[in-house]
Amino acid sequence: MLYLLVSFFLAAAVTLMVIHSSRSHSHLSADVDLSGPQKFHAAPVPRVGGVGMFTGLLCCVGVAAVVGHTDWKLGALLVLCGLPAFAAGLIEDLTKRVSPAKRLLATAISAALGIWLLGATITKTDIPGLDWVVATAAGAWLATIFTVAGVANSVNIIDGFNGLSSMCVSLMLLVFAYVAYQVGDIPLALWALAGVGAALGFFVWNFPGGLIFLGDGGAYFLGFYLAEIGILLIARNPEVSPLFPLMVCIYPVFETIFSIYRRKIVRDVPPGLPDGIHLHSLIYRRLMRWAIGARDARALTRRNSMTAPYLWMLCVSSLVPALAFWDSSPLIGACMLLFALTYIALYRRIVRFKTPKWLVVTR
């Protein structure tokens, strides 16, 4: 619990300082574009929430080293490897001049550092055909880099509403921590909990008031951290199913895959083009009925914040079977298929204005 508490309180304190000093740096840190398809806030808000999380984890490493915990090096390497992803995202948050391709490249560099310094490599997948690819060193490195960059990008994609990505990642890291503890990998469990603390330290200021946003720096670093913990779990503990981390992360990952399909195949537009018809965007626009027609800041903030719990439930729906079947690839594979079918069915109903009545919230 020490790691969780230290990272939580330090991340929360640093985030609070960033919020209170926002007037002095808002010309750089504030998200002033309120007109985009995925912009749902009513006033400019700092989007450098990653600073508090990164600082919280960094200080947690320092505390662990001072008190003599031998696993402080694992945390230090995790933070060090994540630095390129965090830095590229933070520079984008401040300058608005770092392209998505460059941010993904920086995240790929972080993944490569994870392979080199941590041994975080995917060498088994339990997926026919793909196991043949990762059986070679080059194939394993490419698969690992692609996976880490993909998870980081998927966390960035679902980052659009107060409390959405930070709570989802916190829940996922908690599941990783539990399974790591079950298999006796205590160091990994502790650093997964440290990630939970850092994410929640940001969460308390982001939800429900939306006082600060995660930003690209926070989203890419948080996604990298999540992916690395998952890969290390299966790399260090062969009894854990290789599909388990994917099942844990299936909500943001499938959201990304489905968005690419929807944009490239269905609409014939570039996959990287932002739009306002992600599942979370549709829930915001079509289910939050009490705020329809209201444009004042309080109503918009409430509507924004009450969108996230719907997606938390969707996230939990993948975490429960992951916890139940963490050592069984066939059962996890079946659960992944069921999740994908459920997601598609739900999306089709909402986009066609046939939202299930149990999802609808009225005044």
Summary of the structure (lengths in Angstrom):
residues: 363
radius of gyration: 19.6
end to end distance: 40.7
largest distance: 57.8
contacts: 1329
relative contact order: 0.14
helix: 72%
strand: 2%
